[in-house]
Amino acid sequence: MTTRAPYATAPTDHAERSARPRDARVITDFEAGDRLHLAIPYRRGTPPPQVSFHANDAGDLLVIVDGAVMTILSGGAMIDLESEVIVDLVATRS
């Protein structure tokens, strides 16, 4: 499974991370064994974005790029990040 998602407003605390930002891409059909491949562009000559993952109280896995929730894997809190999620940082022309 491959997807690209728009950026969303950055959550500032745990309670806001638990809410679903309206602009984030929500993936609901992610199952064990599926792979998520995120291609995240950034401008060549600038630092690459910081990518992190956060499981919220609802059991979702949030993909956070530079503090903004980009993708939500519904029910994905138990996903094996090492084998099921691939993140490519793609440098583009400045």
PDB file of N, CA, C and O in Angstrom, chain B, residues numbered from 101:
ATOM      1  N   MET B 101       0.842  -1.158   0.000  1.00  0.00           N
ATOM      2  CA  MET B 101       0.000   0.000   0.000  1.00  0.00           C
ATOM      3  C   MET B 101       0.897   1.234   0.000  1.00  0.00           C
ATOM      4  O   MET B 101       1.813   1.323   0.818  1.00  0.00           O
ATOM      5  N   THR B 102       0.657   2.169  -0.883  1.00  0.00           N
ATOM      6  CA  THR B 102       1.427   3.398  -0.963  1.00  0.00           C
ATOM      7  C   THR B 102       0.470   4.574  -0.922  1.00  0.00           C
ATOM      8  O   THR B 102      -0.582   4.538  -1.560  1.00  0.00           O
ATOM      9  N   THR B 103       0.816   5.601  -0.191  1.00  0.00           N
ATOM     10  CA  THR B 103      -0.040   6.785  -0.146  1.00  0.00           C
ATOM     11  C   THR B 103       0.812   8.021   0.079  1.00  0.00           C
ATOM     12  O   THR B 103       1.910   7.951   0.631  1.00  0.00           O
ATOM     13  N   ARG B 104       0.290   9.137  -0.352  1.00  0.00           N
ATOM     14  CA  ARG B 104       0.875  10.439  -0.051  1.00  0.00           C
ATOM     15  C   ARG B 104      -0.211  11.259   0.600  1.00  0.00           C
ATOM     16  O   ARG B 104      -1.390  11.078   0.295  1.00  0.00           O
ATOM     17  N   ALA B 105       0.157  12.147   1.480  1.00  0.00           N
ATOM     18  CA  ALA B 105      -0.860  12.876   2.223  1.00  0.00           C
ATOM     19  C   ALA B 105      -0.491  14.346   2.354  1.00  0.00           C
ATOM     20  O   ALA B 105       0.688  14.700   2.343  1.00  0.00           O
ATOM     21  N   PRO B 106      -1.504  15.200   2.478  1.00  0.00           N
ATOM     22  CA  PRO B 106      -1.240  16.629   2.696  1.00  0.00           C
ATOM     23  C   PRO B 106      -0.823  16.874   4.139  1.00  0.00           C
ATOM     24  O   PRO B 106      -1.003  16.009   4.996  1.00  0.00           O
ATOM     25  N   TYR B 107      -0.274  18.037   4.406  1.00  0.00           N
ATOM     26  CA  TYR B 107       0.095  18.402   5.760  1.00  0.00           C
ATOM     27  C   TYR B 107      -1.133  18.884   6.516  1.00  0.00           C
ATOM     28  O   TYR B 107      -2.112  19.306   5.899  1.00  0.00           O
ATOM     29  N   ALA B 108      -1.095  18.830   7.817  1.00  0.00           N
ATOM     30  CA  ALA B 108      -2.198  19.279   8.659  1.00  0.00           C
ATOM     31  C   ALA B 108      -1.646  20.200   9.738  1.00  0.00           C
ATOM     32  O   ALA B 108      -0.431  20.333   9.889  1.00  0.00           O
ATOM     33  N   THR B 109      -2.522  20.819  10.471  1.00  0.00           N
ATOM     34  CA  THR B 109      -2.119  21.690  11.564  1.00  0.00           C
ATOM     35  C   THR B 109      -1.405  20.880  12.639  1.00  0.00           C
ATOM     36  O   THR B 109      -1.838  19.783  12.992  1.00  0.00           O
ATOM     37  N   ALA B 110      -0.334  21.416  13.145  1.00  0.00           N
ATOM     38  CA  ALA B 110       0.461  20.690  14.143  1.00  0.00           C
ATOM     39  C   ALA B 110      -0.243  20.654  15.492  1.00  0.00           C
ATOM     40  O   ALA B 110      -0.696  21.690  15.977  1.00  0.00           O
ATOM     41  N   PRO B 111      -0.342  19.483  16.102  1.00  0.00           N
ATOM     42  CA  PRO B 111      -0.879  19.414  17.459  1.00  0.00           C
ATOM     43  C   PRO B 111       0.143  19.954  18.441  1.00  0.00           C
ATOM     44  O   PRO B 111       1.347  19.841  18.208  1.00  0.00           O
ATOM     45  N   THR B 112      -0.319  20.537  19.532  1.00  0.00           N
ATOM     46  CA  THR B 112       0.618  21.128  20.485  1.00  0.00           C
ATOM     47  C   THR B 112       0.706  20.351  21.788  1.00  0.00           C
ATOM     48  O   THR B 112       1.667  20.536  22.536  1.00  0.00           O
ATOM     49  N   ASP B 113      -0.252  19.495  22.087  1.00  0.00           N
ATOM     50  CA  ASP B 113      -0.163  18.688  23.305  1.00  0.00           C
ATOM     51  C   ASP B 113      -0.825  17.335  23.068  1.00  0.00           C
ATOM     52  O   ASP B 113      -1.384  17.078  22.002  1.00  0.00           O
ATOM     53  N   HIS B 114      -0.750  16.471  24.089  1.00  0.00           N
ATOM     54  CA  HIS B 114      -1.258  15.108  23.938  1.00  0.00           C
ATOM     55  C   HIS B 114      -2.746  15.080  23.594  1.00  0.00           C
ATOM     56  O   HIS B 114      -3.170  14.275  22.764  1.00  0.00           O
ATOM     57  N   ALA B 115      -3.545  15.949  24.220  1.00  0.00           N
ATOM     58  CA  ALA B 115      -4.987  15.960  23.951  1.00  0.00           C
ATOM     59  C   ALA B 115      -5.259  16.300  22.492  1.00  0.00           C
ATOM     60  O   ALA B 115      -6.134  15.696  21.871  1.00  0.00           O
ATOM     61  N   GLU B 116      -4.518  17.265  21.934  1.00  0.00           N
ATOM     62  CA  GLU B 116      -4.714  17.622  20.542  1.00  0.00           C
ATOM     63  C   GLU B 116      -4.222  16.525  19.611  1.00  0.00           C
ATOM     64  O   GLU B 116      -4.797  16.342  18.538  1.00  0.00           O
ATOM     65  N   ARG B 117      -3.174  15.786  19.981  1.00  0.00           N
ATOM     66  CA  ARG B 117      -2.701  14.682  19.161  1.00  0.00           C
ATOM     67  C   ARG B 117      -3.743  13.575  19.087  1.00  0.00           C
ATOM     68  O   ARG B 117      -3.804  12.844  18.098  1.00  0.00           O
ATOM     69  N   SER B 118      -4.564  13.446  20.131  1.00  0.00           N
ATOM     70  CA  SER B 118      -5.586  12.412  20.155  1.00  0.00           C
ATOM     71  C   SER B 118      -6.736  12.738  19.213  1.00  0.00           C
ATOM     72  O   SER B 118      -7.428  11.834  18.745  1.00  0.00           O
ATOM     73  N   ALA B 119      -6.944  14.003  18.936  1.00  0.00           N
ATOM     74  CA  ALA B 119      -7.994  14.400  17.992  1.00  0.00           C
ATOM     75  C   ALA B 119      -7.487  14.190  16.570  1.00  0.00           C
ATOM     76  O   ALA B 119      -6.281  14.225  16.327  1.00  0.00           O
ATOM     77  N   ARG B 120      -8.390  13.976  15.647  1.00  0.00           N
ATOM     78  CA  ARG B 120      -8.001  13.766  14.255  1.00  0.00           C
ATOM     79  C   ARG B 120      -8.026  15.093  13.507  1.00  0.00           C
ATOM     80  O   ARG B 120      -9.102  15.655  13.299  1.00  0.00           O
ATOM     81  N   PRO B 121      -6.861  15.611  13.093  1.00  0.00           N
ATOM     82  CA  PRO B 121      -6.842  16.837  12.308  1.00  0.00           C
ATOM     83  C   PRO B 121      -7.600  16.612  11.005  1.00  0.00           C
ATOM     84  O   PRO B 121      -7.467  15.562  10.376  1.00  0.00           O
ATOM     85  N   ARG B 122      -8.387  17.591  10.606  1.00  0.00           N
ATOM     86  CA  ARG B 122      -9.258  17.389   9.444  1.00  0.00           C
ATOM     87  C   ARG B 122      -8.506  17.278   8.128  1.00  0.00           C
ATOM     88  O   ARG B 122      -9.046  16.711   7.178  1.00  0.00           O
ATOM     89  N   ASP B 123      -7.293  17.788   8.027  1.00  0.00           N
ATOM     90  CA  ASP B 123      -6.548  17.746   6.770  1.00  0.00           C
ATOM     91  C   ASP B 123      -5.635  16.537   6.634  1.00  0.00           C
ATOM     92  O   ASP B 123      -5.052  16.326   5.571  1.00  0.00           O
ATOM     93  N   ALA B 124      -5.501  15.747   7.678  1.00  0.00           N
ATOM     94  CA  ALA B 124      -4.612  14.588   7.609  1.00  0.00           C
ATOM     95  C   ALA B 124      -5.281  13.463   6.832  1.00  0.00           C
ATOM     96  O   ALA B 124      -6.497  13.282   6.894  1.00  0.00           O
ATOM     97  N   ARG B 125      -4.469  12.715   6.102  1.00  0.00           N
ATOM     98  CA  ARG B 125      -4.972  11.542   5.381  1.00  0.00           C
ATOM     99  C   ARG B 125      -5.191  10.438   6.390  1.00  0.00           C
ATOM    100  O   ARG B 125      -4.280  10.111   7.150  1.00  0.00           O
ATOM    101  N   VAL B 126      -6.383   9.852   6.417  1.00  0.00           N
ATOM    102  CA  VAL B 126      -6.693   8.757   7.331  1.00  0.00           C
ATOM    103  C   VAL B 126      -6.770   7.468   6.530  1.00  0.00           C
ATOM    104  O   VAL B 126      -7.524   7.372   5.562  1.00  0.00           O
ATOM    105  N   ILE B 127      -5.992   6.488   6.934  1.00  0.00           N
ATOM    106  CA  ILE B 127      -5.991   5.185   6.276  1.00  0.00           C
ATOM    107  C   ILE B 127      -6.691   4.210   7.215  1.00  0.00           C
ATOM    108  O   ILE B 127      -6.235   3.974   8.333  1.00  0.00           O
ATOM    109  N   THR B 128      -7.798   3.648   6.749  1.00  0.00           N
ATOM    110  CA  THR B 128      -8.595   2.781   7.618  1.00  0.00           C
ATOM    111  C   THR B 128      -8.464   1.308   7.271  1.00  0.00           C
ATOM    112  O   THR B 128      -8.872   0.457   8.062  1.00  0.00           O
ATOM    113  N   ASP B 129      -7.912   0.986   6.121  1.00  0.00           N
ATOM    114  CA  ASP B 129      -7.860  -0.413   5.694  1.00  0.00           C
ATOM    115  C   ASP B 129      -6.475  -1.026   5.831  1.00  0.00           C
ATOM    116  O   ASP B 129      -6.164  -2.000   5.146  1.00  0.00           O
ATOM    117  N   PHE B 130      -5.645  -0.478   6.693  1.00  0.00           N
ATOM    118  CA  PHE B 130      -4.297  -0.996   6.914  1.00  0.00           C
ATOM    119  C   PHE B 130      -4.401  -2.255   7.752  1.00  0.00           C
ATOM    120  O   PHE B 130      -5.007  -2.240   8.823  1.00  0.00           O
ATOM    121  N   GLU B 131      -3.819  -3.337   7.277  1.00  0.00           N
ATOM    122  CA  GLU B 131      -3.873  -4.621   7.982  1.00  0.00           C
ATOM    123  C   GLU B 131      -2.463  -5.149   8.183  1.00  0.00           C
ATOM    124  O   GLU B 131      -1.523  -4.725   7.511  1.00  0.00           O
ATOM    125  N   ALA B 132      -2.333  -6.065   9.101  1.00  0.00           N
ATOM    126  CA  ALA B 132      -1.034  -6.691   9.349  1.00  0.00           C
ATOM    127  C   ALA B 132      -0.485  -7.257   8.042  1.00  0.00           C
ATOM    128  O   ALA B 132      -1.207  -7.910   7.289  1.00  0.00           O
ATOM    129  N   GLY B 133       0.781  -7.005   7.782  1.00  0.00           N
ATOM    130  CA  GLY B 133       1.414  -7.477   6.558  1.00  0.00           C
ATOM    131  C   GLY B 133       1.428  -6.436   5.459  1.00  0.00           C
ATOM    132  O   GLY B 133       2.242  -6.534   4.540  1.00  0.00           O
ATOM    133  N   ASP B 134       0.542  -5.428   5.522  1.00  0.00           N
ATOM    134  CA  ASP B 134       0.566  -4.336   4.545  1.00  0.00           C
ATOM    135  C   ASP B 134       1.783  -3.468   4.829  1.00  0.00           C
ATOM    136  O   ASP B 134       2.301  -3.442   5.946  1.00  0.00           O
ATOM    137  N   ARG B 135       2.224  -2.765   3.805  1.00  0.00           N
ATOM    138  CA  ARG B 135       3.327  -1.816   3.982  1.00  0.00           C
ATOM    139  C   ARG B 135       2.859  -0.433   3.577  1.00  0.00           C
ATOM    140  O   ARG B 135       2.128  -0.275   2.600  1.00  0.00           O
ATOM    141  N   LEU B 136       3.277   0.549   4.320  1.00  0.00           N
ATOM    142  CA  LEU B 136       2.981   1.941   4.016  1.00  0.00           C
ATOM    143  C   LEU B 136       4.277   2.592   3.575  1.00  0.00           C
ATOM    144  O   LEU B 136       5.267   2.562   4.306  1.00  0.00           O
ATOM    145  N   HIS B 137       4.284   3.181   2.383  1.00  0.00           N
ATOM    146  CA  HIS B 137       5.470   3.841   1.851  1.00  0.00           C
ATOM    147  C   HIS B 137       5.142   5.319   1.709  1.00  0.00           C
ATOM    148  O   HIS B 137       4.312   5.701   0.884  1.00  0.00           O
ATOM    149  N   LEU B 138       5.796   6.151   2.517  1.00  0.00           N
ATOM    150  CA  LEU B 138       5.584   7.594   2.475  1.00  0.00           C
ATOM    151  C   LEU B 138       6.771   8.253   1.786  1.00  0.00           C
ATOM    152  O   LEU B 138       7.917   8.061   2.194  1.00  0.00           O
ATOM    153  N   ALA B 139       6.500   9.026   0.747  1.00  0.00           N
ATOM    154  CA  ALA B 139       7.534   9.819   0.082  1.00  0.00           C
ATOM    155  C   ALA B 139       7.317  11.266   0.506  1.00  0.00           C
ATOM    156  O   ALA B 139       6.298  11.872   0.175  1.00  0.00           O
ATOM    157  N   ILE B 140       8.275  11.812   1.236  1.00  0.00           N
ATOM    158  CA  ILE B 140       8.132  13.151   1.796  1.00  0.00           C
ATOM    159  C   ILE B 140       9.134  14.084   1.111  1.00  0.00           C
ATOM    160  O   ILE B 140      10.341  13.958   1.317  1.00  0.00           O
ATOM    161  N   PRO B 141       8.633  15.022   0.296  1.00  0.00           N
ATOM    162  CA  PRO B 141       9.538  15.929  -0.408  1.00  0.00           C
ATOM    163  C   PRO B 141      10.037  17.054   0.502  1.00  0.00           C
ATOM    164  O   PRO B 141       9.348  17.488   1.425  1.00  0.00           O
ATOM    165  N   TYR B 142      11.237  17.502   0.215  1.00  0.00           N
ATOM    166  CA  TYR B 142      11.761  18.693   0.874  1.00  0.00           C
ATOM    167  C   TYR B 142      12.712  19.370  -0.092  1.00  0.00           C
ATOM    168  O   TYR B 142      13.230  18.737  -1.012  1.00  0.00           O
ATOM    169  N   ARG B 143      12.936  20.649   0.116  1.00  0.00           N
ATOM    170  CA  ARG B 143      13.764  21.441  -0.784  1.00  0.00           C
ATOM    171  C   ARG B 143      15.237  21.126  -0.599  1.00  0.00           C
ATOM    172  O   ARG B 143      15.754  21.193   0.516  1.00  0.00           O
ATOM    173  N   ARG B 144      15.916  20.780  -1.689  1.00  0.00           N
ATOM    174  CA  ARG B 144      17.358  20.508  -1.647  1.00  0.00           C
ATOM    175  C   ARG B 144      18.069  21.747  -1.084  1.00  0.00           C
ATOM    176  O   ARG B 144      17.732  22.880  -1.429  1.00  0.00           O
ATOM    177  N   GLY B 145      19.040  21.514  -0.229  1.00  0.00           N
ATOM    178  CA  GLY B 145      19.769  22.614   0.383  1.00  0.00           C
ATOM    179  C   GLY B 145      19.200  23.028   1.734  1.00  0.00           C
ATOM    180  O   GLY B 145      19.783  23.864   2.424  1.00  0.00           O
ATOM    181  N   THR B 146      18.073  22.451   2.113  1.00  0.00           N
ATOM    182  CA  THR B 146      17.484  22.703   3.423  1.00  0.00           C
ATOM    183  C   THR B 146      17.567  21.407   4.239  1.00  0.00           C
ATOM    184  O   THR B 146      17.731  20.326   3.672  1.00  0.00           O
ATOM    185  N   PRO B 147      17.455  21.513   5.536  1.00  0.00           N
ATOM    186  CA  PRO B 147      17.498  20.285   6.340  1.00  0.00           C
ATOM    187  C   PRO B 147      16.301  19.386   6.005  1.00  0.00           C
ATOM    188  O   PRO B 147      15.203  19.887   5.765  1.00  0.00           O
ATOM    189  N   PRO B 148      16.504  18.075   5.987  1.00  0.00           N
ATOM    190  CA  PRO B 148      15.366  17.181   5.743  1.00  0.00           C
ATOM    191  C   PRO B 148      14.372  17.267   6.901  1.00  0.00           C
ATOM    192  O   PRO B 148      14.757  17.573   8.029  1.00  0.00           O
ATOM    193  N   PRO B 149      13.095  16.997   6.625  1.00  0.00           N
ATOM    194  CA  PRO B 149      12.094  17.073   7.690  1.00  0.00           C
ATOM    195  C   PRO B 149      12.296  15.989   8.748  1.00  0.00           C
ATOM    196  O   PRO B 149      12.863  14.932   8.473  1.00  0.00           O
ATOM    197  N   GLN B 150      11.830  16.269   9.941  1.00  0.00           N
ATOM    198  CA  GLN B 150      11.872  15.304  11.039  1.00  0.00           C
ATOM    199  C   GLN B 150      10.580  14.496  11.014  1.00  0.00           C
ATOM    200  O   GLN B 150       9.490  15.068  11.055  1.00  0.00           O
ATOM    201  N   VAL B 151      10.692  13.185  10.947  1.00  0.00           N
ATOM    202  CA  VAL B 151       9.529  12.298  10.907  1.00  0.00           C
ATOM    203  C   VAL B 151       9.477  11.518  12.212  1.00  0.00           C
ATOM    204  O   VAL B 151      10.473  10.932  12.635  1.00  0.00           O
ATOM    205  N   SER B 152       8.307  11.515  12.846  1.00  0.00           N
ATOM    206  CA  SER B 152       8.129  10.740  14.069  1.00  0.00           C
ATOM    207  C   SER B 152       6.756  10.068  14.042  1.00  0.00           C
ATOM    208  O   SER B 152       5.909  10.383  13.207  1.00  0.00           O
ATOM    209  N   PHE B 153       6.561   9.147  14.963  1.00  0.00           N
ATOM    210  CA  PHE B 153       5.321   8.393  15.051  1.00  0.00           C
ATOM    211  C   PHE B 153       4.802   8.495  16.475  1.00  0.00           C
ATOM    212  O   PHE B 153       5.577   8.514  17.431  1.00  0.00           O
ATOM    213  N   HIS B 154       3.473   8.560  16.608  1.00  0.00           N
ATOM    214  CA  HIS B 154       2.872   8.691  17.930  1.00  0.00           C
ATOM    215  C   HIS B 154       1.581   7.889  17.961  1.00  0.00           C
ATOM    216  O   HIS B 154       0.712   8.089  17.112  1.00  0.00           O
ATOM    217  N   ALA B 155       1.441   6.990  18.919  1.00  0.00           N
ATOM    218  CA  ALA B 155       0.185   6.262  19.107  1.00  0.00           C
ATOM    219  C   ALA B 155      -0.702   7.089  20.035  1.00  0.00           C
ATOM    220  O   ALA B 155      -0.266   7.506  21.108  1.00  0.00           O
ATOM    221  N   ASN B 156      -1.948   7.324  19.619  1.00  0.00           N
ATOM    222  CA  ASN B 156      -2.850   8.105  20.465  1.00  0.00           C
ATOM    223  C   ASN B 156      -3.728   7.193  21.318  1.00  0.00           C
ATOM    224  O   ASN B 156      -3.647   5.969  21.217  1.00  0.00           O
ATOM    225  N   ASP B 157      -4.563   7.795  22.155  1.00  0.00           N
ATOM    226  CA  ASP B 157      -5.413   7.026  23.076  1.00  0.00           C
ATOM    227  C   ASP B 157      -6.456   6.184  22.351  1.00  0.00           C
ATOM    228  O   ASP B 157      -6.964   5.212  22.912  1.00  0.00           O
ATOM    229  N   ALA B 158      -6.779   6.543  21.116  1.00  0.00           N
ATOM    230  CA  ALA B 158      -7.784   5.799  20.335  1.00  0.00           C
ATOM    231  C   ALA B 158      -7.187   4.568  19.660  1.00  0.00           C
ATOM    232  O   ALA B 158      -7.908   3.801  19.023  1.00  0.00           O
ATOM    233  N   GLY B 159      -5.872   4.375  19.795  1.00  0.00           N
ATOM    234  CA  GLY B 159      -5.222   3.225  19.168  1.00  0.00           C
ATOM    235  C   GLY B 159      -4.766   3.482  17.748  1.00  0.00           C
ATOM    236  O   GLY B 159      -4.412   2.546  17.031  1.00  0.00           O
ATOM    237  N   ASP B 160      -4.769   4.743  17.330  1.00  0.00           N
ATOM    238  CA  ASP B 160      -4.313   5.114  15.992  1.00  0.00           C
ATOM    239  C   ASP B 160      -2.821   5.426  16.030  1.00  0.00           C
ATOM    240  O   ASP B 160      -2.276   5.784  17.074  1.00  0.00           O
ATOM    241  N   LEU B 161      -2.178   5.286  14.892  1.00  0.00           N
ATOM    242  CA  LEU B 161      -0.775   5.676  14.764  1.00  0.00           C
ATOM    243  C   LEU B 161      -0.718   6.952  13.932  1.00  0.00           C
ATOM    244  O   LEU B 161      -1.177   6.974  12.790  1.00  0.00           O
ATOM    245  N   LEU B 162      -0.156   8.013  14.502  1.00  0.00           N
ATOM    246  CA  LEU B 162      -0.029   9.285  13.810  1.00  0.00           C
ATOM    247  C   LEU B 162       1.370   9.392  13.219  1.00  0.00           C
ATOM    248  O   LEU B 162       2.361   9.141  13.905  1.00  0.00           O
ATOM    249  N   VAL B 163       1.451   9.767  11.940  1.00  0.00           N
ATOM    250  CA  VAL B 163       2.733  10.042  11.300  1.00  0.00           C
ATOM    251  C   VAL B 163       2.892  11.556  11.335  1.00  0.00           C
ATOM    252  O   VAL B 163       2.099  12.284  10.738  1.00  0.00           O
ATOM    253  N   ILE B 164       3.923  12.028  12.040  1.00  0.00           N
ATOM    254  CA  ILE B 164       4.117  13.456  12.267  1.00  0.00           C
ATOM    255  C   ILE B 164       5.377  13.901  11.534  1.00  0.00           C
ATOM    256  O   ILE B 164       6.453  13.335  11.727  1.00  0.00           O
ATOM    257  N   VAL B 165       5.232  14.921  10.694  1.00  0.00           N
ATOM    258  CA  VAL B 165       6.359  15.462   9.931  1.00  0.00           C
ATOM    259  C   VAL B 165       6.542  16.917  10.337  1.00  0.00           C
ATOM    260  O   VAL B 165       5.646  17.741  10.154  1.00  0.00           O
ATOM    261  N   ASP B 166       7.709  17.223  10.889  1.00  0.00           N
ATOM    262  CA  ASP B 166       8.015  18.565  11.378  1.00  0.00           C
ATOM    263  C   ASP B 166       6.909  19.115  12.272  1.00  0.00           C
ATOM    264  O   ASP B 166       6.549  20.288  12.173  1.00  0.00           O
ATOM    265  N   GLY B 167       6.371  18.265  13.143  1.00  0.00           N
ATOM    266  CA  GLY B 167       5.367  18.700  14.100  1.00  0.00           C
ATOM    267  C   GLY B 167       3.944  18.706  13.586  1.00  0.00           C
ATOM    268  O   GLY B 167       3.022  19.004  14.345  1.00  0.00           O
ATOM    269  N   ALA B 168       3.736  18.383  12.308  1.00  0.00           N
ATOM    270  CA  ALA B 168       2.393  18.381  11.733  1.00  0.00           C
ATOM    271  C   ALA B 168       1.939  16.952  11.473  1.00  0.00           C
ATOM    272  O   ALA B 168       2.692  16.148  10.923  1.00  0.00           O
ATOM    273  N   VAL B 169       0.709  16.633  11.866  1.00  0.00           N
ATOM    274  CA  VAL B 169       0.168  15.301  11.592  1.00  0.00           C
ATOM    275  C   VAL B 169      -0.110  15.202  10.110  1.00  0.00           C
ATOM    276  O   VAL B 169      -0.901  15.971   9.564  1.00  0.00           O
ATOM    277  N   MET B 170       0.546  14.250   9.455  1.00  0.00           N
ATOM    278  CA  MET B 170       0.408  14.093   8.012  1.00  0.00           C
ATOM    279  C   MET B 170      -0.514  12.938   7.652  1.00  0.00           C
ATOM    280  O   MET B 170      -1.336  13.052   6.743  1.00  0.00           O
ATOM    281  N   THR B 171      -0.377  11.827   8.367  1.00  0.00           N
ATOM    282  CA  THR B 171      -1.152  10.628   8.073  1.00  0.00           C
ATOM    283  C   THR B 171      -1.565   9.971   9.380  1.00  0.00           C
ATOM    284  O   THR B 171      -0.812   9.976  10.354  1.00  0.00           O
ATOM    285  N   ILE B 172      -2.763   9.407   9.395  1.00  0.00           N
ATOM    286  CA  ILE B 172      -3.257   8.664  10.545  1.00  0.00           C
ATOM    287  C   ILE B 172      -3.593   7.255  10.086  1.00  0.00           C
ATOM    288  O   ILE B 172      -4.392   7.068   9.169  1.00  0.00           O
ATOM    289  N   LEU B 173      -2.986   6.268  10.722  1.00  0.00           N
ATOM    290  CA  LEU B 173      -3.328   4.875  10.449  1.00  0.00           C
ATOM    291  C   LEU B 173      -4.329   4.457  11.517  1.00  0.00           C
ATOM    292  O   LEU B 173      -3.958   4.200  12.663  1.00  0.00           O
ATOM    293  N   SER B 174      -5.595   4.391  11.135  1.00  0.00           N
ATOM    294  CA  SER B 174      -6.658   4.067  12.068  1.00  0.00           C
ATOM    295  C   SER B 174      -6.442   2.670  12.645  1.00  0.00           C
ATOM    296  O   SER B 174      -6.329   1.695  11.902  1.00  0.00           O
ATOM    297  N   GLY B 175      -6.386   2.579  13.966  1.00  0.00           N
ATOM    298  CA  GLY B 175      -6.163   1.307  14.629  1.00  0.00           C
ATOM    299  C   GLY B 175      -4.753   0.779  14.477  1.00  0.00           C
ATOM    300  O   GLY B 175      -4.500  -0.398  14.734  1.00  0.00           O
ATOM    301  N   GLY B 176      -3.830   1.633  14.063  1.00  0.00           N
ATOM    302  CA  GLY B 176      -2.480   1.185  13.748  1.00  0.00           C
ATOM    303  C   GLY B 176      -1.457   1.298  14.843  1.00  0.00           C
ATOM    304  O   GLY B 176      -0.261   1.224  14.561  1.00  0.00           O
ATOM    305  N   ALA B 177      -1.868   1.476  16.082  1.00  0.00           N
ATOM    306  CA  ALA B 177      -0.912   1.667  17.174  1.00  0.00           C
ATOM    307  C   ALA B 177       0.014   0.474  17.372  1.00  0.00           C
ATOM    308  O   ALA B 177       1.104   0.631  17.922  1.00  0.00           O
ATOM    309  N   MET B 178      -0.391  -0.702  16.940  1.00  0.00           N
ATOM    310  CA  MET B 178       0.421  -1.899  17.136  1.00  0.00           C
ATOM    311  C   MET B 178       1.244  -2.264  15.889  1.00  0.00           C
ATOM    312  O   MET B 178       1.799  -3.361  15.818  1.00  0.00           O
ATOM    313  N   ILE B 179       1.325  -1.370  14.926  1.00  0.00           N
ATOM    314  CA  ILE B 179       2.060  -1.631  13.689  1.00  0.00           C
ATOM    315  C   ILE B 179       3.557  -1.743  13.977  1.00  0.00           C
ATOM    316  O   ILE B 179       4.100  -0.982  14.778  1.00  0.00           O
ATOM    317  N   ASP B 180       4.206  -2.677  13.332  1.00  0.00           N
ATOM    318  CA  ASP B 180       5.652  -2.838  13.441  1.00  0.00           C
ATOM    319  C   ASP B 180       6.306  -1.801  12.525  1.00  0.00           C
ATOM    320  O   ASP B 180       6.366  -1.988  11.309  1.00  0.00           O
ATOM    321  N   LEU B 181       6.792  -0.717  13.112  1.00  0.00           N
ATOM    322  CA  LEU B 181       7.346   0.386  12.323  1.00  0.00           C
ATOM    323  C   LEU B 181       8.560  -0.032  11.512  1.00  0.00           C
ATOM    324  O   LEU B 181       8.772   0.475  10.410  1.00  0.00           O
ATOM    325  N   GLU B 182       9.346  -0.934  12.033  1.00  0.00           N
ATOM    326  CA  GLU B 182      10.574  -1.349  11.343  1.00  0.00           C
ATOM    327  C   GLU B 182      10.296  -2.106  10.054  1.00  0.00           C
ATOM    328  O   GLU B 182      11.057  -1.973   9.096  1.00  0.00           O
ATOM    329  N   SER B 183       9.232  -2.894  10.002  1.00  0.00           N
ATOM    330  CA  SER B 183       9.004  -3.731   8.819  1.00  0.00           C
ATOM    331  C   SER B 183       7.812  -3.305   7.976  1.00  0.00           C
ATOM    332  O   SER B 183       7.717  -3.723   6.822  1.00  0.00           O
ATOM    333  N   GLU B 184       6.892  -2.488   8.501  1.00  0.00           N
ATOM    334  CA  GLU B 184       5.681  -2.166   7.756  1.00  0.00           C
ATOM    335  C   GLU B 184       5.577  -0.719   7.301  1.00  0.00           C
ATOM    336  O   GLU B 184       4.697  -0.397   6.503  1.00  0.00           O
ATOM    337  N   VAL B 185       6.447   0.167   7.784  1.00  0.00           N
ATOM    338  CA  VAL B 185       6.388   1.572   7.392  1.00  0.00           C
ATOM    339  C   VAL B 185       7.736   1.987   6.820  1.00  0.00           C
ATOM    340  O   VAL B 185       8.772   1.842   7.470  1.00  0.00           O
ATOM    341  N   ILE B 186       7.710   2.505   5.592  1.00  0.00           N
ATOM    342  CA  ILE B 186       8.915   2.975   4.921  1.00  0.00           C
ATOM    343  C   ILE B 186       8.756   4.479   4.681  1.00  0.00           C
ATOM    344  O   ILE B 186       7.736   4.918   4.150  1.00  0.00           O
ATOM    345  N   VAL B 187       9.744   5.251   5.062  1.00  0.00           N
ATOM    346  CA  VAL B 187       9.715   6.695   4.846  1.00  0.00           C
ATOM    347  C   VAL B 187      10.902   7.077   3.988  1.00  0.00           C
ATOM    348  O   VAL B 187      12.050   6.864   4.376  1.00  0.00           O
ATOM    349  N   ASP B 188      10.625   7.646   2.812  1.00  0.00           N
ATOM    350  CA  ASP B 188      11.672   8.168   1.938  1.00  0.00           C
ATOM    351  C   ASP B 188      11.617   9.683   1.968  1.00  0.00           C
ATOM    352  O   ASP B 188      10.566  10.278   1.727  1.00  0.00           O
ATOM    353  N   LEU B 189      12.753  10.311   2.264  1.00  0.00           N
ATOM    354  CA  LEU B 189      12.859  11.763   2.191  1.00  0.00           C
ATOM    355  C   LEU B 189      13.437  12.095   0.821  1.00  0.00           C
ATOM    356  O   LEU B 189      14.560  11.701   0.504  1.00  0.00           O
ATOM    357  N   VAL B 190      12.669  12.820   0.012  1.00  0.00           N
ATOM    358  CA  VAL B 190      13.026  13.069  -1.379  1.00  0.00           C
ATOM    359  C   VAL B 190      13.412  14.533  -1.556  1.00  0.00           C
ATOM    360  O   VAL B 190      12.577  15.423  -1.396  1.00  0.00           O
ATOM    361  N   ALA B 191      14.693  14.784  -1.889  1.00  0.00           N
ATOM    362  CA  ALA B 191      15.149  16.157  -2.110  1.00  0.00           C
ATOM    363  C   ALA B 191      14.683  16.635  -3.483  1.00  0.00           C
ATOM    364  O   ALA B 191      14.874  15.947  -4.486  1.00  0.00           O
ATOM    365  N   THR B 192      14.068  17.826  -3.520  1.00  0.00           N
ATOM    366  CA  THR B 192      13.615  18.417  -4.771  1.00  0.00           C
ATOM    367  C   THR B 192      14.443  19.652  -5.063  1.00  0.00           C
ATOM    368  O   THR B 192      15.176  20.133  -4.199  1.00  0.00           O
ATOM    369  N   ARG B 193      14.330  20.157  -6.254  1.00  0.00           N
ATOM    370  CA  ARG B 193      15.097  21.366  -6.613  1.00  0.00           C
ATOM    371  C   ARG B 193      14.669  22.544  -5.782  1.00  0.00           C
ATOM    372  O   ARG B 193      13.503  22.672  -5.409  1.00  0.00           O
ATOM    373  N   SER B 194      15.628  23.411  -5.494  1.00  0.00           N
ATOM    374  CA  SER B 194      15.317  24.599  -4.682  1.00  0.00           C
ATOM    375  C   SER B 194      14.752  25.707  -5.522  1.00  0.00           C
ATOM    376  O   SER B 194      14.435  26.776  -5.001  1.00  0.00           O
TER     377      SER B 194
END
